Amino acid sequence: MDNSGYCNESFNSLQSGTSDEDMVEIAGATLDFSSTDDVPPLDRDYTSGYGTHGSGGDMLNGGTRLMDLLEEAAPGVGTYEDFNTIDWVREKSKDRDRHREIASKSKESTWALLHSVSDAFSGWLLMLLIGLMAGALAGGIDISAHWMTDLKEGVCLNGFWFNHEHCCWNSNETTFQERDKCPQWKSWAELIIGTTEGAFAYIVNYLMYVCWALLFSFLAVSLVRSFAPYACGSGIPEIKTILSGFIIRGYLGKWTLVIKTITLVLAVSSGLSLGKEGPLVHVACCCGNILCHLFTKYRKNEAKRREVLSAAAAVGVSVAFGAPIGGVLFSLEEVSYYFPLKTLWRSFFAALVAAFTLRSINPFGNSRLVLFYVEFHSPWHLLELVPFILLGIFGGIWGALFIRANIAWCRCRKTTRLGHYPVLEVLVVTAVTAVLAFPNDYTRTSGSELISELFNDCGLLDSSKLCDYINVNASKSSNELPDRPAGHNVYTAMWQLSLALIFKMLITVVTFGMKVPSGLFIPSMAVGAIAGRLLGVGMEQLAYHHHDWAVFRGWCSPGADCITPGLYAMVGAAACLGGVTRMTVSLVVIMFELTGGLEYIVPLMAAAMTSKWVADALGREGIYEAHIRLNGYPFLEAKEEFSHKTLAMDVMRPRRSDPPLSVLTQDSLTVEDVETLIAETTYSGFPVVVSHESQRLVDLIISIENARMRQDGIVSTSRIFFTEYMPPQPPESPAPLKLRGIMDLSPFTVTDHTAMEIVVDIFRKLGLRQCLVTHNGRLLGIITKKDILKHMAQMANRDPDSILFN
């Protein structure tokens, strides 16, 4: 991939604004270089590495002179450009130096001491602000999505801003059996033709449902296309890549936050098979990134900022599910690349604040933080672990098949003309979804309402079709209902759920990855909950009609409450979500926080582990890792083992057919020599050796074109010195140029016979951008992160040029 040309194409197409081809697919989103001012270029390094091809050479070849480049504002190290990786070692070193300086000055005066205290407290204050902001946004999204989802079916006469539930709360005409019906709420058929009975009224409601869905989805994709192309998709693959040290300018900017918040409401309300949980992680990270600009130590240090973004990811899950502990574990297990202990505590605090804020807003109207509160009255039996494990197997198989199908569809979108018409694709998928979903009660409702109904444990007063049992013994209290024979409506519901299962499994494949905000948690849980409820009802009826079988004898006697179908739905939801995302610990914690079912941890653990084992046997990658690889992000997966027996000399550059490595020599080097070298190459950093003959490594020049020095009297014949000591110069000689301030005096080196397994481990754990290769102290070549990723892709029989780097 020629990235520079690709970026230029994206820029030109985004500027034209004339067709659907304005959105050029990359990374499940779109490159938008017209809006990079969302995040000021705090770090602008015009290269992807030292001695590697990058954009720095292109900028320097246009007649820029070294003396012009040295006219930077202040001395210091270079900064990072778009689509490059940060240098973790350098960033952490900068932060340690800053901390030492503050600590040493704190003893000099009271003002310096107060500054030291405020600096230490700023991290906690930032967490507080992120929690408050993300919680408030999540509450607004929940309330708006609920109202707009109900708007597709009708409107409240007391106030159009009331959703169906709120509209009927204060009505005196509402009965318990038909609590969703009240005179104040009118369907569109009632408003247009004055009746709710008959085929014509059904058609009117049908058409209005489809029209509202198309309107919402069109507004969502149009806003994304016009204002913030990065606002589409889930956002978690990109968040993982950013947290690993990759720079994507504008992805966490203010426009992305505004548009993602608005379009997330529209996309969820349109009835598409998607959720808001993944996008809420993106929204929370946008909040964290924007608020980082209020604090200098986070604004000027990319590594410190990524600690904040790790905490913000935890906040996103906390507000999405009302699961603060699960959010922290999700960030630790699934998203974060660098997660020190202090980030754990700050993540916990931020998730707590966000959950408290969301609870104060009370968007669900149930005075609870949990999204799907359950209250099962019968314990599970040890023999039920068998169907729970079967649900885990189903979740693992479906997760692996879903990932393959979705990646194949997304690859088709990227490589065919389908990707050039994102608006048309969204409208077609919305139309198909709405037309097929409306006739079925279980696909017409939102994913959250469907899951809530499937998790429900039936009581005597429940009016749901799933609870239409024949009460052979109604004398018992509603909390101790025995297993009962299923009524006619239960069997009808089973057929509808079976059709809904097939529909959800197919439509989610083409929905995830479109140019609208789309999460995967709720659709995956819905598939598992449907399968679990079907199995649960089947087990319940089997136990009722065949209680004398050996498998039921002893624990499921006649008149006992043995099987809880809602529990099977909950376990199935966890199994399918685990099969798609490969989450384990965080998944189980999220599920019991989500439902309040603390005593059902063992079934959840059994299903989650089974689904992961089965899914891993069919494919090693989760959905987010698969999308990272599809989009070519430079992400070194810590879970992936490097098992090939290659050496550093096999990966380093220059190769045997390449020209020799460009270096600077310590002796007799002038400004004109460096200018010539920069003009003839596309490199930005250069190793310094003693001489061309010895090639003994001295150090490494960091981003020479970004040298931040102001020296007067520099001309082309000025000598360059790399040491503090400068020998006496003739009186008539021009002023020398000192470059020691931009040198890395301790560059990381490996020998040419170092196993690549060790090199990869070094890059992962230290977050390196490049590493020099030597033999007995003699410089042989260089290995960059891009080289490692290309080598790993080549070893896995993938296209090495698919790695996205500037």
C-alpha positions in Angstrom: 0.0 0.0 0.0 1.3 3.4 -1.0 0.1 5.3 2.0 0.9 8.7 0.9 -1.0 8.4 -2.3 -3.9 6.7 -0.5 -4.1 9.6 2.0 -4.0 12.1 -0.8 -6.8 10.3 -2.5 -8.8 10.3 0.7 -8.2 14.0 1.2 -9.3 14.9 -2.3 -12.4 12.7 -2.2 -13.5 14.1 1.1 -13.1 17.6 -0.1 -15.2 17.1 -3.2 -18.5 16.2 -1.3 -20.3 15.2 -4.5 -21.0 11.5 -4.2 -21.0 8.5 -2.0 -17.4 8.0 -3.1 -16.5 10.8 -0.7 -16.1 8.2 1.9 -13.0 6.1 1.2 -13.0 3.1 3.4 -10.1 2.5 5.7 -10.0 1.0 9.2 -13.7 0.6 9.2 -13.9 4.3 9.1 -12.6 7.0 6.7 -9.5 9.1 6.6 -10.4 12.7 7.1 -7.4 14.9 6.9 -9.5 18.0 6.5 -10.5 17.7 10.2 -7.2 17.0 11.9 -7.5 20.2 13.8 -9.8 18.3 16.2 -6.7 17.3 18.1 -3.9 19.9 17.8 -0.7 18.2 16.6 0.9 18.0 20.0 3.5 15.7 18.6 4.5 15.9 15.0 7.2 13.5 13.9 7.3 13.4 10.1 8.5 9.8 9.9 7.5 6.4 10.9 10.9 5.6 12.2 14.6 6.2 11.9 16.1 5.0 8.7 12.7 4.0 7.4 10.5 5.5 4.7 8.1 8.1 6.0 6.5 11.4 5.2 9.5 13.3 6.5 11.5 12.8 3.4 8.6 14.1 1.2 8.5 17.3 3.3 12.2 17.8 3.1 12.6 17.2 -0.6 10.7 20.2 -1.5 13.7 22.6 -1.0 13.6 22.8 2.8 17.0 23.6 4.2 18.4 22.3 7.5 18.8 25.9 8.8 15.1 26.5 8.3 14.2 23.3 10.1 16.3 24.4 13.1 14.2 27.5 13.5 11.8 25.7 15.8 10.2 27.4 18.8 12.0 25.6 21.6 14.6 22.9 22.2 13.5 19.4 22.8 12.7 16.1 21.0 10.7 15.6 17.9 7.0 15.0 17.9 4.7 12.6 16.1 2.8 12.9 12.9 -0.5 11.2 11.9 -0.3 7.4 11.5 2.9 6.9 13.4 3.7 5.2 16.6 4.9 7.0 19.8 8.2 6.2 21.5 7.0 4.9 24.9 10.5 4.9 26.4 11.1 8.5 25.4 7.7 9.6 26.6 8.1 7.9 30.0 11.6 9.4 30.3 10.2 12.9 29.6 7.6 12.4 32.4 10.2 11.2 34.9 12.3 14.2 34.2 9.3 16.5 34.6 8.4 14.8 37.9 12.0 15.1 39.2 12.0 18.8 38.3 8.7 19.5 40.1 9.8 17.5 43.2 13.1 19.3 43.4 11.5 22.7 43.1 8.8 21.9 45.7 11.3 22.4 48.5 12.2 25.9 47.4 9.0 27.8 47.9 5.4 27.5 49.0 4.1 28.3 45.5 6.3 25.4 44.1 4.9 23.1 46.8 1.3 24.0 45.9 2.2 23.4 42.2 3.6 20.0 43.2 0.4 19.1 45.1 -1.8 20.3 42.2 0.2 18.3 39.7 -0.3 15.1 41.8 -4.0 15.8 42.2 -4.6 16.7 38.6 -4.9 13.0 37.6 -7.8 12.4 40.0 -9.5 15.6 39.0 -9.3 14.6 35.4 -10.9 11.2 36.2 -13.7 13.0 38.0 -14.4 15.2 35.0 -14.3 12.3 32.6 -16.7 10.3 34.8 -19.2 13.3 35.0 -19.0 14.1 31.3 -19.3 10.5 30.1 -22.1 9.7 32.5 -24.1 12.7 31.5 -23.7 11.9 27.8 -24.6 8.3 28.3 -27.8 9.3 30.2 -28.8 11.6 27.4 -28.1 8.9 24.8 -30.3 6.4 26.7 -33.2 8.7 27.1 -33.1 10.0 23.5 -32.8 6.5 22.0 -35.7 5.2 24.1 -37.9 8.1 22.9 -37.0 7.9 19.3 -37.4 4.1 19.2 -41.0 4.6 20.4 -41.5 7.4 18.0 -41.5 4.8 15.2 -44.8 3.3 16.6 -46.7 6.4 17.8 -46.6 9.6 19.7 -47.8 10.9 23.1 -50.6 13.5 23.1 -49.6 14.9 26.5 -46.2 15.8 25.0 -44.4 14.5 22.0 -41.1 14.3 24.1 -42.5 11.5 26.2 -41.7 7.9 25.3 -44.4 5.2 25.5 -43.6 4.2 29.0 -43.5 7.7 30.5 -46.6 8.7 28.6 -48.7 6.0 30.3 -47.2 6.3 33.8 -49.7 8.8 35.0 -52.7 7.5 33.1 -55.7 6.3 35.2 -57.0 4.2 32.4 -54.0 1.8 32.3 -54.6 -1.7 33.5 -51.9 -4.0 34.9 -52.5 -6.6 32.1 -52.3 -3.9 29.4 -50.0 -1.4 31.0 -48.5 -0.4 27.7 -51.9 0.9 26.5 -53.4 4.2 27.5 -55.5 6.9 25.8 -52.7 9.4 25.9 -50.5 7.2 23.6 -51.7 7.1 20.0 -50.3 4.9 17.2 -49.7 6.4 13.8 -52.8 4.5 12.5 -55.0 6.1 15.1 -53.7 9.6 14.3 -53.9 9.2 10.5 -57.0 7.1 9.9 -58.6 7.1 13.4 -58.5 3.4 14.1 -56.1 0.6 15.2 -58.2 -2.3 13.9 -58.0 -3.8 10.4 -55.5 -4.5 7.7 -55.3 -0.9 6.6 -54.3 0.3 10.1 -51.7 -2.4 10.2 -50.3 -1.3 6.8 -50.2 2.4 8.0 -48.3 1.4 11.1 -46.0 -0.8 9.0 -45.2 2.0 6.5 -44.6 4.6 9.3 -42.2 2.2 11.0 -40.2 1.7 7.9 -40.2 5.4 7.0 -39.0 6.5 10.5 -36.3 3.8 10.4 -35.1 5.0 7.0 -35.1 8.7 8.1 -33.1 7.9 11.2 -30.5 5.9 9.4 -30.2 8.4 6.6 -29.6 11.2 9.1 -27.0 9.1 10.9 -25.0 8.1 7.8 -25.3 11.6 6.3 -24.0 13.3 9.5 -21.1 10.8 9.7 -20.2 11.3 6.0 -20.4 15.1 6.1 -18.9 16.0 9.5 -17.0 13.2 11.2 -16.1 10.1 9.1 -14.3 8.7 12.1 -17.6 8.5 14.1 -18.7 5.3 12.3 -18.2 1.8 13.5 -17.7 0.4 17.0 -14.4 2.3 17.7 -12.9 -0.4 19.9 -10.4 -1.7 17.3 -9.1 1.8 16.8 -9.1 2.5 20.5 -7.0 -0.6 21.1 -4.6 0.5 18.4 -4.4 4.0 19.8 -3.7 2.7 23.3 -0.8 0.6 21.8 0.8 3.8 20.8 -0.5 4.6 17.3 -1.4 8.1 16.3 -4.8 8.7 14.5 -5.4 12.4 14.5 -9.0 13.5 14.9 -10.2 10.1 15.9 -10.8 11.3 19.5 -11.5 14.9 18.6 -14.4 17.2 19.4 -16.3 16.8 16.1 -16.0 13.0 16.4 -17.5 13.2 19.9 -20.4 15.5 18.9 -21.3 13.5 15.8 -20.9 10.1 17.4 -23.2 11.1 20.2 -25.9 12.3 17.9 -25.6 9.6 15.3 -25.5 6.8 17.9 -29.0 7.8 19.0 -30.2 7.8 15.4 -28.6 4.5 14.6 -30.0 2.7 17.6 -33.4 4.2 17.1 -33.5 3.1 13.4 -33.9 -0.5 14.6 -30.7 -1.8 13.0 -29.1 -4.8 14.6 -26.5 -2.9 16.6 -25.9 -1.7 20.1 -24.5 1.4 21.7 -22.0 -0.2 24.1 -18.9 -0.2 21.9 -19.6 3.3 20.6 -20.0 4.5 24.2 -16.4 3.4 24.8 -15.4 5.6 21.9 -17.5 8.5 23.3 -15.8 8.2 26.7 -12.3 8.1 25.2 -13.2 11.2 23.2 -14.2 12.9 26.5 -10.9 11.8 28.0 -8.8 13.0 25.1 -10.5 16.4 25.0 -10.3 16.9 28.8 -6.6 16.0 28.7 -5.9 19.4 27.0 -6.8 21.1 30.3 -3.8 19.6 32.0 -0.3 20.2 30.8 1.3 16.9 31.8 -1.3 15.0 29.8 -1.5 17.4 26.9 2.2 17.2 26.2 2.9 13.5 26.9 1.4 10.9 24.7 2.2 8.0 27.1 0.5 9.7 30.0 -2.5 10.5 27.8 -2.9 6.8 27.0 -3.1 6.0 30.7 -6.1 8.4 30.8 -7.6 6.8 27.7 -7.4 3.4 29.4 -9.4 4.7 32.3 -11.9 6.3 29.8 -12.4 2.9 28.1 -13.4 1.6 31.6 -15.8 4.5 32.0 -17.4 3.7 28.6 -18.3 0.1 29.6 -19.4 1.4 33.1 -22.0 3.7 31.6 -23.0 1.3 28.8 -23.9 -1.5 31.2 -24.0 0.1 34.6 -21.0 -2.2 35.4 -18.1 -0.2 36.9 -16.0 -3.2 38.1 -16.6 -5.0 34.8 -15.6 -1.8 32.9 -12.2 -1.7 34.7 -11.6 -5.4 34.0 -12.7 -4.9 30.4 -10.1 -2.1 29.9 -7.5 -4.3 31.6 -8.3 -7.5 29.7 -9.4 -6.4 26.3 -8.4 -2.9 25.4 -5.3 -1.5 27.2 -1.7 -2.0 26.1 -0.1 -0.4 29.2 -2.0 -0.5 32.4 0.1 0.4 35.6 -1.4 0.0 39.0 -2.2 3.7 39.4 -4.3 3.5 36.2 -6.2 0.6 37.8 -7.2 2.8 40.8 -8.0 5.8 38.7 -10.0 3.7 36.3 -12.0 2.4 39.2 -12.6 5.9 40.5 -13.7 7.3 37.1 -16.0 4.3 36.5 -17.5 4.9 39.9 -18.2 8.6 39.2 -19.7 7.7 35.8 -21.9 5.1 37.3 -23.1 7.5 40.0 -23.8 10.2 37.4 -25.8 7.7 35.3 -27.7 6.5 38.3 -28.6 10.1 39.2 -30.0 10.7 35.8 -32.0 7.4 36.0 -32.5 6.9 32.3 -34.1 3.5 32.6 -36.7 4.8 35.1 -36.4 1.8 37.4 -34.2 3.5 40.1 -31.6 0.8 39.4 -28.2 1.1 37.8 -28.3 -2.4 36.1 -29.7 -2.6 32.6 -31.4 -6.0 32.9 -32.3 -6.6 36.5 -33.3 -10.3 37.2 -34.6 -12.0 40.3 -34.7 -15.8 39.9 -36.3 -17.7 42.7 -34.9 -21.2 42.2 -31.3 -22.2 42.4 -29.6 -24.1 39.6 -28.8 -27.7 39.8 -25.4 -29.4 39.1 -26.9 -31.4 36.2 -27.8 -28.1 34.4 -24.2 -27.5 33.8 -24.6 -29.8 30.7 -27.1 -27.5 28.9 -25.0 -24.5 30.1 -21.9 -26.0 28.4 -24.0 -26.8 25.3 -24.9 -23.1 25.2 -21.1 -22.3 25.5 -20.4 -24.6 22.6 -23.1 -22.8 20.6 -21.8 -19.4 21.5 -18.2 -20.4 20.5 -19.3 -21.9 17.1 -21.5 -18.9 16.3 -18.8 -16.4 17.4 -16.2 -18.0 15.2 -18.6 -18.2 12.2 -19.8 -14.7 12.7 -16.3 -13.3 12.7 -15.4 -15.1 9.5 -18.6 -14.0 7.8 -18.4 -10.4 9.0 -14.7 -10.1 8.0 -15.5 -11.6 4.6 -18.3 -9.1 4.1 -16.2 -6.1 5.2 -13.3 -7.2 2.9 -15.9 -7.4 0.1 -17.0 -3.8 1.0 -13.3 -2.6 0.9 -12.4 -4.3 -2.4 -15.5 -3.8 -4.5 -17.7 -0.8 -5.4 -20.0 -1.6 -2.5 -17.6 0.5 -0.3 -18.1 3.5 -2.6 -21.8 3.8 -1.7 -22.1 3.8 2.1 -25.3 5.8 2.2 -27.0 3.5 -0.2 -25.8 0.4 1.7 -27.1 1.8 5.0 -30.5 2.6 3.6 -30.8 -0.8 1.9 -29.8 -2.7 5.1 -32.2 -0.5 7.1 -35.1 -1.1 4.7 -34.5 -4.9 4.8 -34.2 -4.9 8.5 -37.4 -2.8 9.1 -39.5 -4.7 6.5 -38.5 -8.1 8.0 -38.5 -7.0 11.6 -42.0 -5.4 11.9 -44.2 -8.5 11.6 -42.3 -10.2 14.4 -42.8 -8.8 17.9 -39.4 -10.0 19.0 -37.5 -8.3 16.2 -39.6 -5.1 16.2 -38.6 -4.2 19.7 -35.2 -2.8 20.5 -32.3 -5.2 21.4 -32.3 -4.1 25.1 -36.0 -4.6 25.5 -35.8 -8.0 23.8 -33.0 -9.2 26.1 -34.8 -7.9 29.2 -37.9 -9.9 28.3 -35.9 -13.0 27.6 -34.1 -12.7 30.9 -37.4 -12.3 32.8 -38.6 -15.0 35.2 -42.3 -15.5 34.6 -44.8 -14.8 37.4 -48.6 -15.1 37.7 -49.1 -11.5 36.6 -46.8 -11.4 33.6 -48.7 -10.7 30.4 -45.9 -11.7 28.0 -46.5 -14.5 25.5 -43.5 -16.2 26.9 -45.3 -16.5 30.3 -48.6 -17.9 28.9 -48.5 -21.1 31.0 -51.4 -23.2 32.2 -51.7 -22.7 35.9 -52.5 -26.1 37.2 -51.8 -25.1 40.8 -52.5 -21.4 41.3 -52.6 -21.6 45.0 -48.9 -21.1 45.3 -47.5 -17.6 45.7 -46.1 -16.0 42.6 -42.6 -16.3 43.9 -42.7 -20.1 44.1 -44.4 -21.0 40.9 -43.9 -24.7 39.9 -43.0 -25.8 36.4 -46.2 -25.7 34.4 -47.3 -26.9 30.9 -46.8 -24.3 28.2 -49.9 -22.6 26.7 -50.6 -21.8 23.1 -48.9 -18.4 23.2 -45.7 -20.0 24.5 -45.4 -22.2 21.4 -46.3 -19.2 19.2 -43.5 -17.3 20.9 -41.1 -20.2 20.3 -41.7 -20.0 16.6 -41.3 -16.3 16.5 -38.1 -16.5 18.6 -36.7 -19.2 16.2 -37.3 -16.9 13.2 -35.9 -13.9 15.2 -32.7 -16.0 15.9 -32.1 -16.7 12.3 -32.8 -13.1 11.4 -30.5 -11.7 14.0 -27.7 -14.0 13.1 -27.8 -13.1 9.4 -28.5 -9.3 9.6 -25.9 -8.6 12.2 -23.2 -9.9 9.9 -23.9 -7.2 7.3 -24.8 -4.4 9.8 -21.6 -4.4 11.9 -19.0 -2.3 10.1 -21.4 0.0 8.2 -20.8 3.8 8.1 -22.9 4.4 11.2 -22.0 3.9 14.9 -22.5 0.3 15.6 -21.8 -1.8 18.6 -21.8 -5.6 18.8 -22.5 -6.3 22.5 -26.3 -6.1 22.4 -26.8 -8.0 19.1 -24.5 -10.8 20.3 -26.3 -11.0 23.6 -29.6 -11.0 21.8 -28.6 -14.0 19.7 -27.4 -15.9 22.8 -30.4 -14.9 24.9 -32.9 -16.2 22.2 -31.0 -19.5 21.9 -30.8 -19.8 25.7 -34.5 -19.1 26.2 -35.5 -21.7 23.5 -33.3 -24.3 25.3 -34.6 -23.2 28.7 -38.3 -23.6 27.7 -37.5 -26.9 26.1 -35.7 -28.1 29.3 -38.6 -26.9 31.4 -41.2 -28.7 29.4 -39.1 -31.8 29.3 -38.7 -31.8 33.0 -42.5 -31.2 33.5 -43.7 -34.0 31.2 -40.9 -36.5 32.0 -40.1 -35.8 35.7 -39.8 -39.5 36.2 -36.7 -39.8 34.0 -33.5 -40.7 35.8 -31.9 -37.4 34.9 -34.7 -35.4 36.6 -35.6 -37.8 39.4 -34.5 -36.6 42.9 -34.2 -32.9 42.1 -37.2 -32.1 39.9 -40.3 -33.7 41.5 -43.8 -32.8 40.3 -44.9 -29.4 41.5 -41.4 -28.2 42.0 -39.8 -25.1 40.4 -36.8 -26.8 38.7 -35.9 -25.0 35.5 -35.6 -21.2 35.0 -35.7 -20.4 31.3 -34.5 -16.8 32.0 -31.3 -18.2 33.5 -30.6 -20.1 30.3 -31.1 -16.9 28.3 -28.6 -15.1 30.5 -26.1 -17.9 30.2 -26.6 -18.0 26.4 -26.1 -14.2 26.1 -22.8 -14.5 28.0 -21.7 -17.5 25.8 -22.4 -15.7 22.5 -20.8 -12.4 23.6 -17.7 -14.4 24.8 -17.5 -16.3 21.5 -17.4 -13.0 19.5 -15.1 -10.9 21.7 -13.2 -13.7 23.5 -13.7 -12.0 26.8 -13.6 -14.2 30.0 -13.2 -12.6 33.4 -14.5 -9.2 32.5 -17.5 -10.8 30.7 -18.6 -12.8 33.7 -18.3 -9.7 36.0 -20.2 -7.5 33.5 -22.9 -10.1 33.3 -23.5 -10.4 37.0 -23.3 -6.6 37.4 -25.7 -6.3 34.4 -28.3 -8.6 35.9 -27.6 -8.6 39.6 -27.5 -12.4 39.5 -24.5 -12.9 41.7 -25.3 -16.5 42.6 -25.1 -17.6 39.0 -21.4 -16.9 38.5 -20.6 -20.6 38.0 -22.9 -21.2 35.1 -21.7 -17.9 33.5 -18.1 -19.0 34.0 -18.7 -22.4 32.5 -20.4 -21.0 29.5 -17.8 -18.2 29.0 -14.8 -20.5 29.2 -16.4 -23.1 26.9 -17.3 -20.5 24.3 -13.8 -19.2 24.3 -12.2 -22.6 24.0 -14.5 -23.6 21.1 -14.1 -20.3 19.3 -10.3 -20.3 19.8 -10.2 -23.8 18.3 -12.0 -22.5 15.2 -10.1 -19.2 14.9 -7.6 -17.5 17.2 -8.8 -13.9 16.7 -11.7 -12.1 18.4 -13.8 -9.7 16.4 -11.7 -6.7 17.4 -8.4 -8.3 16.6 -9.8 -9.5 13.2 -10.8 -5.9 12.3 -7.4 -4.6 13.4 -5.8 -7.0 11.0 -8.3 -6.3 8.2 -7.6 -2.6 8.4 -3.8 -3.1 8.6 -3.3 -1.3 11.9 0.3 -1.6 13.3 -0.8 -3.5 16.4 1.5 -6.0 18.2 -1.0 -8.3 19.8 0.4 -9.4 23.2 -1.7 -12.6 23.2 -0.3 -13.8 19.8 2.8 -15.9 20.2 5.7 -15.6 17.7 6.8 -19.2 17.1 9.1 -18.8 14.0 12.8 -19.4 14.2 14.1 -16.3 12.4 16.9 -14.0 13.5 17.2 -10.2 13.6 19.5 -10.4 10.5 16.6 -11.8 8.6 14.3 -8.9 9.3 16.7 -5.9 9.6 17.2 -3.4 6.8 19.1 -2.8 4.6 18.7 -6.1 2.9 21.4 -7.5 0.7 19.8 -6.0 -2.4 19.2 -2.6 -0.8 21.6 0.4 -0.8 23.7 0.7 2.4 22.3 2.2 5.5 22.4 6.0 5.6 24.5 7.2 8.5 26.2 10.3 9.9 29.9 10.2 10.7 31.4 11.8 13.8 34.3 13.4 11.9 34.4 16.3 9.4 30.6 16.6 8.8 29.2 19.9 7.6 25.6 21.3 7.4 25.9 21.0 3.6 26.6 17.2 3.9 23.5 16.7 6.1 21.3 18.8 3.8 22.5 16.6 0.9 21.8 13.4 2.8 18.3 14.6 3.8 17.5 15.7 0.2 18.6 12.3 -1.3 16.8 10.1 1.2 13.3 9.8 2.8 14.7 9.2 6.3 14.4 11.4 9.3 16.7 9.8 11.9 20.2 8.7 11.3 22.6 6.5 13.3 25.9 8.2 14.1 29.1 6.1 13.6 32.7 6.8 14.1 33.6 6.7 10.4 32.4 5.0 7.2 35.3 2.6 7.5 34.8 1.4 11.1 30.9 1.7 11.3 31.2 1.6 15.1 28.0 2.9 16.5 28.1 6.0 18.6 24.5 7.1 19.1 21.3 8.0 17.2 20.1 11.3 16.0 16.4 11.8 16.8 14.4 13.5 14.1 17.1 15.7 12.7 14.6 17.7 10.6 12.8 18.7 13.9 15.9 19.8 15.8 14.7 22.5 18.2 17.6 24.9 18.4 18.2 28.5 17.6 21.8 29.2 16.7 23.0 32.3 14.8 25.6 32.3 12.1 24.9 28.8 10.8 25.9 28.5 7.1 26.4 25.5 4.8 30.0 25.2 5.7 29.4 25.1 9.4 30.9 22.0 11.1 28.6 19.7 13.0 29.5 18.4 16.4 27.8 15.6 18.3 29.7 15.9 21.6 29.7 18.5 24.4 33.4 19.0 23.9 34.3 21.1 20.8 37.9 21.4 19.7 39.3 24.9 19.0 38.2 26.4 15.6 40.1 28.8 13.4 38.9 32.4 14.0 37.6 32.8 10.5 35.5 29.6 10.5 31.7 29.9 10.8 29.8 29.0 13.9 29.5 25.3 14.5 26.2 23.5 14.8 25.7 21.4 18.0 23.3 18.5 17.7 23.9 16.7 21.0 20.5 18.0 22.3 18.6 15.8 19.7 20.7 12.7 20.2 19.7 9.4 21.7 22.8 8.5 23.6 21.6 5.0 24.6 19.7 3.6 21.6 18.4 0.1 21.9 20.5 -2.4 20.1 20.4 -6.2 19.5 22.9 -8.4 17.8 22.4 -9.8 14.3 21.9 -13.3 15.8 19.2 -12.3 18.3 16.1 -14.5 17.9 13.2 -12.6 16.5 11.0 -14.0 19.2 13.1 -12.0 21.7 13.1 -8.9 19.5 9.3 -9.0 19.2 9.0 -9.4 23.0 11.2 -6.4 23.5 9.1 -4.3 21.1 5.9 -5.4 22.9 7.0 -4.8 26.4 9.0 -1.6 25.9 6.9 -0.1 23.2 9.9 0.6 20.9 9.7 2.3 17.5 13.0 1.1 16.3 16.0 -1.0 17.3 19.6 -1.0 15.8 21.3 -4.2 14.9 25.0 -4.5 15.5 27.8 -7.1 15.3 30.6 -6.7 17.8 29.7 -3.0 18.1 29.6 -2.5 14.3 26.4 -1.1 12.9 24.7 -3.5 10.5 21.1 -2.3 10.1 17.9 -1.2 11.8 14.5 -2.9 12.7 11.4 -0.8 13.0 7.9 -1.8 14.3 6.7 -1.7 10.7 9.4 -4.3 9.8 8.3 -6.6 12.5 4.6 -6.4 11.6 5.5 -7.0 7.9 7.6 -10.0 8.9 4.9 -11.4 11.0 2.3 -10.9 8.2 4.7 -12.6 5.8 5.2 -15.6 8.1 1.4 -15.9 8.4 1.0 -15.9 4.6 -0.6 -12.5 4.6 0.1 -9.5 2.5 3.0 -7.6 4.2 2.1 -4.4 2.4 -1.3 -4.3 4.1 0.2 -2.8 7.3 -1.0 0.8 7.6 1.8 3.3 8.3 2.5 6.8 7.2 
